[in-house]
Amino acid sequence: MTANPETTAFKRNLPYVVWLLLAMVIFAISASWLDPAIGWPWLEPDSSRLGLAAINILPFVLIVILLSALTRRVVLSSWIGLLLLVGSYAANAIKLQQLEMPLLPGDFHFLQELSSTLPLFAHYIGNGGLPILIGLLLVALTIGLFRETPWPAMRGWRRGIVASAVIVLGVGLVQGWTPWRSIYNAQRLNFAPWSVVDSAKRAGMIGNLVLYNWELAERQNLRPDRAAALALLRDNAEALRTHLSPNTSSLAMPSGTAPDIVIIQSESLFDPVRLKDAPKNVYLPNFHRLSKRGLSGEMKVPTFAGGTIRTEFEVLTGLALKFFPGVQYPYFEIADQPIPGIVRTLSRQGYQTTAIHPNSGVFWNRNRAFEEIGFDRFIDEKAFSKSDIVGLFTGDAALTDHVLAQLDKEGPPQLVFAISMENHGPFDWRPGLDAKRLASLQTPPGLDEGGEYWMRNYLYLLEDADHELGRLAEALHKRKRRTLLLFYGDHLPALPPVYHQIGFNDGLGPKTQPVPWLLLDNRRNLAEHSPMNTTSWLLPSILLETAGISGDRYFSTLAALRETLPVDVMGLSGRLPDELRALGQLRYRNELEPLIDQVLGDPPGGTQTAIAP
């Protein structure tokens, strides 16, 4: 008896369909295990939790179906989908542990820079051969699965239709087409774009990623409120006129010579004396000694334990990231046009501008971003050697050498912006450090053996940073040419066990803690001014004011606002006023000058950037 062809085809294809359904169950169980937002709905079935599991695996299911259509191998496709799911959650877990932030759309930019990002991120996985062995086994298993028998039904026109349909669905998911917005409903999932950590706890990692991606896309087109910005300028018109007049500030230089300016952004630098019961007069001795002849204080920064470019962007531009809702990594998201800031302001005055960073120029998209910010040159890791490495990264001593080498040259005034690397995390392992020196370091009480290990590794590298600050300051003090040195930390280090075990003297969490900053002048004592607490986006206005460089009317406006707006407005505790955000957005769009002209009654372009006489 001849078998029915339809029955035969059904039996041949049934295992592949069953496997796809089984893969979905495996994905859901894996996501439930890995995502705290989902929990284990299988033990206590609940429609909302089952739905949450579904939307957090849906993108991976689409990937599996697409790969099944392209390769005709269901098991292989499911395996790759599972690797992507587990890998995404692993990356999310590491980021949460180190930075207390979930995975965000901007993190996927690093996939474009694998050659530069892999060496850095590999340090967070640990040393030894086990990770390499596991990776090789996974690759071998993946290759072996290519021997799978192809899916009989997935060929010809069916294959094309399935692949096309999945691609359309995927594009709609990324773009946020209406049907998807019903599935990933922001209101039902209690999504709050201003609090991505809490949103991820409610919507799940993937749900939060999808919703945040849509939110970011909607906010890319800035619509500044010109009326609000104009009202702010009018309210501060007299203070602005004062600050536009050269040398009216008590901070300004008495000389008309354009000073060389050196800015050191010190990786993960903070003052450990802020930790609970930490010993006094032990940490950062050079910083505290130099602060007695410099202008110094505490500075709020827009990032914690990582995301260096967030602080870096604010210092170089004077633009608060809060001016750009939804932006996490500005060098990827808003560095696609010339960006105004201190670099371009100084360049117009004939300054030669140089950035130095002993890491890949591709990392964080700095090659492109520094062009848009206006640097003449960018010296990256290619100028350093392996012998410069201390622990895991290039030492601060080598960076100091490169800074001083730039200043040896005769010619126009210089801006040298240097970003250190030695004190970059992770701090749970650090090869090549001197054991005796590590053991001699004084740590705060209350740490267990693990916390002590993290803390000593950090203090060792912090000591190097402080030593190089002292060496650089001494060298600049001996220069004949007037030179300003601005030094600050970019964010607190990632020391989870330390913060958990002892906390801080003020009883607040690590994300609220400030970093120290210091401004030195090799020709005068700035310590006559009281300690000045500020934020990273206001720091460049202080620098230009001290240098006696006036005329950039945006920075003059910031200087005026520093004196009139409440301290809590300038901090990071809440949302910036709409009028202040509008001011910054107009500056970014190069549309602020006409409003200032209107307020001051000057003809367009009537006030030119100038060196104080």
DAKA-V795286 format. One record per helix or strand of 2 or more residues. SS is the DSSP state (hx for helix, st for strand). FROM is the first residue (numbers start at 1). TO is the last residue. Records with the same first field share a line. If there is no record, write none. Layout:
SS: FROM-TO ; FROM-TO
//
This chain:
hx: 5-34 ; 47-71 ; 74-99 ; 105-124 ; 130-147 ; 156-175 ; 178-183 ; 196-219 ; 226-235 ; 237-244 ; 272-274 ; 285-290 ; 308-317 ; 321-323 ; 330-333 ; 342-347 ; 363-373 ; 381-383 ; 386-388 ; 396-407 ; 435-440 ; 449-477 ; 496-501 ; 510-512 ; 536-547 ; 553-564 ; 567-570 ; 578-588 ; 593-600
st: 260-266 ; 295-300 ; 352-357 ; 377-379 ; 389-390 ; 393-394 ; 414-419 ; 483-489 ; 515-521 ; 534-535 ; 549-550 ; 610-611
//
